[in-house]
Amino acid sequence: MPAAEKYLKPEVIRQISRLDLRAQFIVKGFLQGLHASPFHGFSVEFSEHRKYTVGDNPQDIDWLVYAKTDKYYVKKFEAETNITGYLVMDLSRSMAYTYRQELTKFDYAICLAAALCYLMVHQQDPVGLITFDEKIRDSLPPRSKRTQLGNVLSLLANLRPQGKTEIAKSLVQIAAMLKHRSLVMLFSDLLADPDPIIRALHRLRHGGHDVILFHILDEAEVRFPFDGIVEFEEPESQEKLQVDASGFRADYLAEVHSFCDRYRRECFQSGIDYVQVDTSMQFDKALVEYLVSRRNRL
């Protein structure tokens, strides 16, 4: 395995204590992987270019990029390139769960958000951070300066998931806060009634905002690797329930599949990018989704 690629693995990232280094290593592994993939030529290096098309001024061709890719690219105008992004983090207690993985759902979300912040600042895209549980807790306005990376990472590193959450209510608040068209990147396990959440997501879209929903579940929540009599605890109400795991598995997996499938279907119909990940996955799956959706917006 290439040295950089291993930094996309959650179990390796867990061994790095500083969030800024985690973000750098994830992005380094991601970009090295891009250069050896069908995305070669669409890395951050070329994010400010688009392919030359008939009608463009030939004088705008970037010959340095041509030398690297054998393709004609022109520089985009400032207005074409910059996207204002908000990282939106769910602070509910359920995000602190892990069964056997190195990172909790929240750890995974924080690493992913930090890497996305690193990418956006590198591309000179303004990026801000909003956190919520039962209401909005933090709101860091978007900036594109290099110092913003430190501001966002410092806040991310000190967040703790605790208490109950009101996802739908918080998303409605966010929709009211945003005055200009933005890219909203939501990180949540979505463990609440889907109906109001889906309505709130639609409201964001109707407000003209682009949305990427990173649905982050623990690997055990997706695969249900339990046997025998197991006691489960609901993280927010702390109610306990004993079940026969073997007899319950098929029904549980069908329910999880239906739950995720509904979000996938609703998001597709309303033009929201739905990215389902679990805590055993390499980080590049989610980062590729971000890069593809960013390209589609330009």
Secondary structure, DSSP 8 states (H G I E B T S, - for coil): --TTGGGGSHHHHTT---HHHHHHHHHHHHHHHHHTSTTTT-SGGGTTEEE--TTS-GGGB-HHHHHHHSS-EEE--HHHH---EEEEEE--GGGG--SSSSS-HHHHHHHHHHHHHHHHHHTT--EEEEEESSSEEEEEEEE-STHHHHHHHHHHHT----S---HHHHHHHHHHH--S--EEEEEE---S-HHHHHHHHHHHHHTT-EEEEEEEE-HHHHH----SEEEEE-TTT--EEEEEHHHHHHHHHHHHHHHHHHHHHHHHHHT-EEEEEETTS-THHHHHHHHHHHHHH-
